């Protein structure tokens, strides 16, 4: 980005449920470590103590528990805490930050998916983040049905249903919703081609990682020259 006061780089991974974002975030962190680059993993909603409290309000319970605008407000409240308390301090120290979801997910889920006016989301984004945005975003793209099967298997394996903390609220929103998400992320990528790179999420973990790494190699030289906006 053009702001020289920030030494680190901010990478986000986006996409529907079960496309492998968390796995690829870990793969990228390990690869960067081999290159001598310190990278920190984080996630949204959540990423710091205060934002994790809001996370539980969003990812558990009935699918219709929030009106779309209320839901977006909660996401941005968590994002404000996360960005100011965790992401920006880490970047200023020179670390790379790899985040599983960020603002593009709010545009896809609450905007396109839940039919919240996109202008309202843009207004919230400007209010909360100003010109701050990721240096590079990988949008993992794969069939919604396959992603939902993976997500269900993951939640079955790590079930916390007895404690009422099963984090599957979005996964239960129906096939049509998740098909909309896939096309929404594709639209977002096309609207920000410098920042967003669509990655085929099918194939082995290694295959997907290599697709991501090719873009990282190309981008590293250009980070210091700026991308689509500014960071403060």
Protein Blocks (a to p, Z undefined) as FASTA:
>chain_A
ZZlkbmbdcdddeddehilmmmmmmmmmmmmmmnopacdddddeehifklmmmmmmmmgc
jfklpcfklmmmmmmmmmmmmmmmmmmmmmmnopacddehifklmmmmmmmmnopafklm
mmmmmmmnomaccfbdcdddddfklmmmmmmmmmmmmgcklnopacfklmmnojklmmmm
mmmmmmmmmmmmmlpccddfedcfklmmmmmmmmmmmmmmmmmnopfbccZZ
